[in-house]
């Protein structure tokens, strides 16, 4: 596979290049791109074949729910059933490194949710490149952390890009990165919120959520 590698400025992303990546996504591409939490693999939420490719790259089982990015709270509410309590909490936290596990709405294809719980993981990133890409695409983008199946952690961005280029259609690099680390994951399927993963931004979560810190 011949992949295209695009360098997009971190503070003033070139809109022409953003449009190019969005167009590739519309055509079914799998991309590697930076977010606030790190490099992720992505595709359009509704693209079953591309999601299958991401599962194959990461060796994820079919029943593994796909996390995806939305541009705003109103966007998020289209793809999940959000209680009043969850809505108020999410509003205080976003944008940021938080994944909210919520009951999926009919807008989420069944091949992207947890088949047992009918839930999906949704994030609203605090990252200009990701936000511009979401706006240009006008739809959610799958966001699965770019890790190799053998669980070898690659910290150098250029080495990671080189490793994943053979498996994706487009790889996006930047002139600088400010990765916060893995997102904090909150189960919001009921009003008794549950902390599923202790990650970036946990201190802010604990300010607003009455939850035991594991």
N, C-alpha and C positions, 0 to 999 in steps of 0.2 A: 504493500500500500504506500502510495506517495502522499505524505501529509504536508499541509501548508502550515508554516510557523509564522505567526504574526506578532510583532512587537507593538504593544499599545501602551501609550503613556499613562502612568498611574494617576496623575492629578488632572490632566487635561486629555482624556482619551480621544483619539481621532475618530470622529463620527463616521467617516467613510469606512474605516476598518471595523467599527462596531456593526455597521450595516452589512458588511461582507460576512461577518460571523453569523449574524441573524439569518441571512439568506441561506447560508450553509445548513443551519439548523432546520429551516423550512424544507430543505431538500433531503432531510434525513440524516444529517451528519451527527457523528459522535465527536464531541470536542473535549479538550483539556483546557481548563481555564482557572484563573485565580479568583478566590473570594476572600471574605474577611477571615475565614477560618483556615484557609489553606487552598492548595490546588484540588480541584474536583473534576470528575468526569461528568459530562452533561449531554443532554439531547432534549428534544421537545417531549413534554409530558405525554402527549398522545401517540407518540411513535413507538409502537410495540416492537418493531424490528430493531430499532436503535437501542431500546431498553434491554432487549435480549443480548445485544452486543456488549453492553456495559456489564450485564450479569456474567457473561462469558469472560470478559477481561478480569473482573474481580472474583470470578468463580463463586458467585452468589446464588443461593438456591432460588427457585421460582417463587417460593412463598415469602421471600424477603421483601418487605415494603420498601418502596423507593422514596427517598427524601427529595423534595423539590423546593425551588425558590419562587417566591412571589414578590411583587414590587411594593405592596402596601397592605395595610390591614383590610381594606375593602376588597382587594384582590384575594387575600387569604380567605375571606368569608365566602367567596364564591366556591371554593374547593373544599371547605370543611364546615361541619355543623359546630358553631361556636356558641357556647352558653354565655349569658350576660356576665357571669363571674370570669370566665376565661377571656372574654372580650376586653373587659376592664384591665385585666392583668397583662394581656398581650400588648395592649395599647401603651402601657407604661414601659415595656421592655424593648419594643422594636423601634428602629432597626438595630440588629445586633446579633451576636453569636448564640442564638437560641433556636432550638428545634422544638416545635410544638407537635405532639402526637395527638391527633384529633380524629373524630369520626369523619370519614371521607364523604363528601357529597357526590352526587351523580356526575359531577364534572370531572371527577377523577376516574380514569379507566380502571377496570378491575385488575388488569395485569400490573398495575402500579401500587396497589394497596395490599395490606396484610389480609389474606383471605380468611383468617380465623376471626380477627377482630374488626375487619372492615375499617381500618384506620390508615392514616398517612402521616408522614412527618413533613412539616412545612416550616420554612424559614423566610424571614425578610432580612436580607443582608445589609450591613452598613458598609457598603463598598461601591464606589462610584462606577467602576467598570461593570460590575454585576448589575447594578441598577439601570445603567444605560442600555445594557443588552436586553434586560427584561422589558424595558420600555419599547425598544425597537422591535423586539419579537412580538410584543403584545400578548404574552402568554407565559406560563410557568416553564422553568428549566430544571430538569433533573440535576441533582447535586449530590453525587456520591464521592466520598473522599478518594483521592488518587493514591491507592496503596497497592503494592504488588501482592498477589496471592500468597507468596512465601513469607509475608509479614516482615519483609526487610524495610526498615524505615529509611527513606531518602530525604535528607534535610537540605541538600543543595538544589535550588530550583532548576538550574541548567542540567544537572544530572538527571533530575526527575523528568524533565521535558524530554531529554534524550531517550530515557527508558520507555516513555509512553508513546512517543511519536509513531512507532510502527503499528500501533493499535487504534489510533484515532485519525479523523479526517482533517481536523484543524487543531493546532496547539497555540494557545495564547500565552505569550510571555509579557512581562512588564519591565520597566526600567528600575522599579523598586517594589518591595513587598513589605507589608506589615501584618503578618499572620498572627492571629490571636490564639490559635490552637483549636482543638476540637470543641464543638458547640456543647453547651449545656442542654440536656434533653429533658423536657417536661411532659409527662403524660397528663393530658387535660381531657381525657374521655369522660371524666366525672368532675364534679366541683371539689372533690378531694384530690388535689393535684399530687402527683407522685414524681419524685426526682429519679429519672432513669439513668442519667449520666451527669457526673460532676465535671463540668468543663469551663470554658472561658465565660467570663461575665457572671460567675456564680454569686458573687457578693451582691450584685444588683438584684438577682433573683430572690435572695434571702431577705432583701429589704421589703419586697412586695408580696412574697408568697409565704404563707404559714406552712412551712414544711420542715421536716427534720433533715438536718445536714448530715449525710452519711459519712 
